[in-house]
Amino acid sequence: MQTITTVSTPQAADRPDRFVRFRNTARWHPLEYLFWCLPVAAYFVFGDNYLLLSQIAITALFALSLDLIFGYAGVISLGHAAFFGVGAYTAGMLGVNGLGDPILGLVVAAIFAGFIGFLSSFLLLRGNDLSRLMVTLGVALMLYELANKFTSFTGGVDGLPGIEVKPVLGLFEFDMFGRVGYIYAMVVLFVMFWFARRLVHSPFGQSLRGINMNVLRMPALGVPVTRRLVMVYTIGAAYAGVAGALLTQTNQFVSIDVLSFQRSADLLLILILGGAGSLYGAIFGSIVYVVANYLLSDLNPEYWQFWLGLILVLVVLFARGGIMGTAQSWLRDSRRRTRLADAADQRETRS
């Protein structure tokens, strides 16, 4: 009887360890559970600012959509507001025509925005970073002008009034104080975040990281680069459409500002502030940006943008990884110093 022997190599032995580390990063950590308890606490602590809290949740979801494209896949965009606006107008038109069910509005908005993203992705992925910037900006400008032209559908610069949004699940009616709107927006944000977290910790998400680090090497590993980028761009567009629909449903109004270049630029600033390539970085960046915008505009209505710009400059100079990147760097350095100190103590004990 012939026996078969296997040869163990360092690379083969390291594979289970790498798999274990990958599984550990995909698990929910205690700090994450604590973080998602904060919106519940905010509901009771900041009872006078439900509308601001809803704005933070919607902005965070919008930032997540760009983070999937830019932070993980490395595809930069200056026109991501196009998909946000498509979702906003889709939900608005449904509400005007008596189809104001919130869940239906989110689903249809995601489908329409994702479809526009799918069509534009083939133009986007043909060139380099500069041409991608121009293509995304061009798509957003075209949609902006179309919304401005077809005033019978969109209302043009006057916006789209008369949007009727039905109660959530037929039970919870939107109130003027924004309580239901905040809870609704936070639940949608958490569900979409959960899906995004599963996505980025899956093999699909790891392939996106590989494409971002070295796009030329990934085809040699059997990764269909173009297909992966088309998929993530479509998913990111659908996420932005859901965020736009949330804005329409909570405000029951749509203005042409949802398609503006300023909204796309603000989104890039949020990712720089929070840290691209980190889902929590997109959320923290949204919190800091919206709150700073709110407080600074109250303190100095004339020059508040100067102080906001100063904050962003300081972040770029002294915290290049954003809030999350800097925090993770400090945490790694602290752990390394702790390990070195423990190793030194052990050597002293042995000697």
N, C-alpha and C positions, 0 to 999 in steps of 0.2 A: 504494500500500500504506500503510495507516494504522499509525502507530507509537503504542504505548501507553507513556506515561511514568508512573512511580510517584513519588509525593512522599514523601520521607523526613521523618519527624517525630521529635522527641526521644523521645517515648514509644515509637515503634516501634523506634528504635535501642537503647533501653534494655532491650527485652524479651529479646534474646539474652544480654545480660549478666546479667540476673536469672535466666535459665534456667541459665546456667553456674554462678552462685553456688549455686543450688538443687542442681545435680548434685554440686558439690563438697562440700556439707554432707552429702550422702547417701553419700559415699565413706568407707571405713574409713581412719582416720588412724593413723600409727605408734604414737601413745600408746595407742590402743585395742588394738592387737595386744600391746603390752607389758602392758596391764592384764589381758588374758585369759591371759597367761603366769603371773600371780601365783597363781592357784589351783593350778597345777602345782607351783610352788615351795612353796606352803603344805602340799601333801601330804607333802613331805619334811621341811619345817622343823617343822611342828606335828603330828608323828605321834601325840602323846598326846591330841589334841583333835579327832579326826575328828567326833565327835558335835556339838561346837560349830560346826565348819566346815559340817557339814550343815545345822544350824539357821540359819546365816547365809544359805546358798544358798536354803533354803525361804522364809525371811523376805524375801529379795530378790525372789524370784519373786512372792510375795504383794504386795509393795510395787509391783512393776511393774504388776500388775493394777489397782490403784487409781490409779496414775499415768496410765494410759491414760484413765481416766474423769475423774479430777479435774484432773490436771495439764495434759492436752491438750484435753479437751472442756469442762472447767469444771463438771462435775456432782459436787457434794460428796456424800459418803455417810458415815453413821455406823453402817451395818449391813453393811459389806462382808464381815464374818466369816460372814455367812449362806452365801455361796457357798463360802467356804473350808470350812465345816463340812459342806456338802452333798457336796463332793468327798471330804472325809475319811471320812465315813460310807459313801459309795458304795464307795470302795476297801476299807473295812473289811468291809462286808457281802459283797462279792465274795470276799474272803479267807476269811471264815468259812464260806462255802458252797463252798469248793474251787476258786474261780476266781481264784486269787491271782497270775496272770501280771501282772507290773508294768506292761508297756506297755498291756495290756487295761484295767487299772485306771485308768491315766491317761486313756485315751481315753473310757471310760465316765463317769468323773468329770467330764471337761470337757463332755461332752454333757449330763449331768444338771444341772450347775451353770449352763451356758449356757442351758438351757431355762428354769430358774427365773429367771435374769436377764432373759430375753426376756419372760416373762410379767409380771414386776414392773416392767419398764421403762415399760410403758404407764401404770401408776399414777404412776410417778416423774416423768414428763415433763409432767404436766398442770399442776403448780404452780410456785411460785417456790422460791428456795433453802431457805427455812425449811420449807416443806411437803415438800421433797425429803428434808431431814434427818429429818423425822418419819416419812415413808414408809419410808425405808431402815432406820431404827431399829425401826419396827414390824414389818417383815418379818423382821428378825433375831430379835426377841423372840418372834415367833410360832414360828419354827423351833426356837428354844431350848426353848420350852415343849413343842412336839411331841416333840422328842427326849427330854425329861424324862418325858413322859407314856407313850410307847410303849416301855417298858423291855424288852419282849420282843424288839424289833428293835435298839434302840440301847444297851441296858444301863443307861440312865439315868445317875444320878450315879456309878455304879460303873464306867462305861466299857464298852467292847466288847472283851473279851479273846478269845483263841483265834484271832487272825488269822494265817493262814498265807500267806506271800508266797514265791512260787517264785523260782528264780534268774533273774536278768536275762538275757534271750535264751536261757534254758535252760542257761547256762554259768557265770554268776557268782553265787554264792550269798552272801546277806547274812551278814556275820560279826558277832560280838559287839563287835568293836572299832570298827565303823563305817567300815571302809575302802571296801568296795564301796558302801555307802550314800552316802558322800561323793562318790565318783566319779560314781555314778548321778545324784545330785542336781545336781551341777555340769554334767553333760552336758545334762540336761533344762533347766536354767537357761539355758545358752548357746543351745540350740536355740530356746527360747521368746523369749529376748532378740533373737535374730536375726530372728525373725518380727516382733516388736514394732518393731524398728528399721526394717525394710522398710515396715511399716505407717505409722509416723509420718512417714517421708520420702516417702511416696507422695502423690498428689493427695488421696486420702481423708484422710490425716493433716493435710495443709495446710488442708483444709476444716474439720477439727476445731479447728485453731488459730484460724481465722477465726470460727467459732461462739463460741469462748471469748472472743475480743476484742470482737465485736459481733454478737450473735445476731440483731438486727433487720435488719441490712444483708444478711446472707447469702442470704435468700430472693430478694432483688432480683437477686442474681448467679446465680440458678438452682440453688442448693444446697438439696436437701431436708433441712431441719434435723432434723425429727423422725426421719426414716429413718436419718440419720447417727448421731444420739444412741442410737437403739435398737440399731444395729449395734455401736457401740463399747461400750455397756453390756453387751451379750451377750458380746462378746469378752472384756471385762474380767472378767465373771463366770466364763467358761470358764477363764481364766488362774488365777483364785483357786481354782477347783475342782481344777486340776492341782496347785497348791501344797498344798492340803489332802490330796490323794491321796499326794503325796510324803511328807508328815509321817506319814501312816498306814503307808506301806510301810517307811519307815526305822525307825520305832519299833515297828511291829507291834502297835499299841494305839491306840484312839481314846477320848478322854474328852469329856465334854459341854463342856469348856472351849473347844473349837474353835469354838463358836457364841457365845461370850461377848462382851459389849459391850467388855470390856477389850481384847480382841484387835483390834477395830475402832479403838478409840481409840489404841492403840499404833501402828497403821498410819498414822494421820494424823500422829502425832508423828514417825514415821520420814520421811515426805515433807517435813514442815516442816524437819527436821534436814538432810536431804540436798538438798532443793530440788525442788519440784513442777514438772512440765513438762520434766523431764530424766530419761531412762531411767537414765543413770549416777548421777544424784542419788538415785534410789530405791535403787540398789545401795550407794552409799557411805553413805547414811543407815542402811540395814540393818546394814552392817558396824559403824558407830560405835555404833548403838543396842544391838545384841546384845552386842558386846564390852564396852561400858560397863556394861550390865546385869550381865554375868558378873563383871567385875572389882569393881564397886562392891558387889555383893551378897556377895562374898568379903571385902572389906576392912571393910565395915560392914553386917552382916546386918540390923541393926535400923533404921537410918536411911538405907539406900542410895537409897531413892526420893527423899529430899530432895536429894541431890547430883545425881541424874539430872534432877530438875526444875530445879535451878539451871543445869545445862548447857543445857537447852532454853530457859530464860529468856534466858541470855546470847546464844544463837544468834539468837533473835527480835530482841533489842535491837541487836546489832552485826553480824549477818550475816543480814539479812532474806531474802535469796535462798537461804539454806541454803548447804551446802558447795559445791555446783556453781555456784550463782548468784554467790556471792562470788568463787570462783576465776575464773569467766568475766569478771566485772567487773574484777578485778585484771589479767587478761590483756589485756582491751581497753584499759585505761588505760596499761598498759606499752607496748603497740603504738602507741598514740596519742602517747605521750611520745617514743618512738623516731622516729616519723615527723616530729614537730615538730623534734626535734634534728637529724635529717638535713636537713630543709628549711633550718634555720638555718645549718648548715655549708655547704650549697650556696650560700646567699646571700652568706656571707662569702667563699667562694671566688671568686664572680663579681665581688664588689666589690674 
